[in-house]
């Protein structure tokens, strides 16, 4: 990884709806905070989700002593279902979640921290449902996100994502795809199908997307953790 390029990483956590969730979230944040003194947290209202969100921010070394601006990576907790009243594979509030990031969180981050707000300096990343949401962000908010890391995307949740890709104007976002060949029966074929559609949408010669299929890779944190560095290096960090 190019250590001359510094960036802020923003983690999205579950809504604070009850005492049990609050205690669980607090425990998780405390565990993560012990890993680095550069991790801090704040709470922000998310009107699009009718909830409050805890945000974890990782600041690079010497952030407070250097007068430079930084790229931002928005990392999602893709396992969270935002509408508990809906049925399995139903409404996952993908639109609302992205509107939370683009219209609420990003303006706050850009106002509060020394960031490079342009699309070429803004990355969204997620795994599983977060991978699906991150890919959808490239379709819906191509003017906001210039880079995208899509890990083990749950394209199976809604087949409409393929039609949206077909109908979208030229997608210029740089996208890194990752999945394992031991995740599910359709994971690799679904990803290959999406890559084919994406290549029809834009010039392959521009090398705007890369796909990595890990032999023996399973649908878990190890796969995504191990693939993180290669993804951000390819994206230019």
C-alpha positions, 0 to 999 in steps of 0.5 A: 500500500502506498503510505504516502496516500492517507485517508479517513475510514468511516464505519457504519454501525447499527441504529441505537434502538434499545438498551441491549443494542446500545450495550452491544454496540458500545462493547464492539466500539470499545473492542475496536478502539483498543486496536488504535488510538486513531479511532474515534466515534460520534453519533449522527441522526439519520432521518432517512432511516428514522434512527440514530447511527454510531459512526466510527472514524479512523484518522491517519497518523499525524492528522492533527499536525499536518495541513493536508486533505485526505481521501475518504473510504466509507465502509458499511456494516452490510449484515444489518437489516434496517427494517425489522418488520419486513420479510426475508429478502424483502425491503432492505432500505438500500435507497435510504441507506445510501441517502443517509451516506450521501446526503447526511454523513458525507456532508458532515464528514467533509465539513468536520474533517480535512477531506478531499470531497471530489468523487475521485477521492471518495470510495465506498466499500462493503461485503455481502449486503454491503457489497450489493449496496456499494455496487448500487451506489456506483449506479445511483451516485456515480457523481459521488463515488469514484471508487468502489470495493464490492466484496461477496455481493448479495446480487441474489436478493434482487434481480433488478440490480442486473436490469439497473446495470443494463439501463444505466448510463456509462458507469465510470466508477472504478470497481474492485470485485471480490468473492470466494468460489466456496461461498454459495452455488451462485456467487461466482456465476452471479458475479461473472454475469454482472461483470459481463453486463458492466463490460458492455456498459463501458470500455473494457480497455479503460480497466475500470474494474477488476475481479478476484475470485479466491479459491476455497474462499468462504462467505466470512470476515476472513475472506474480506479481511484478507482481500482488503489490502489488495483491493485498496491498493488496486483502487489507488491507495 
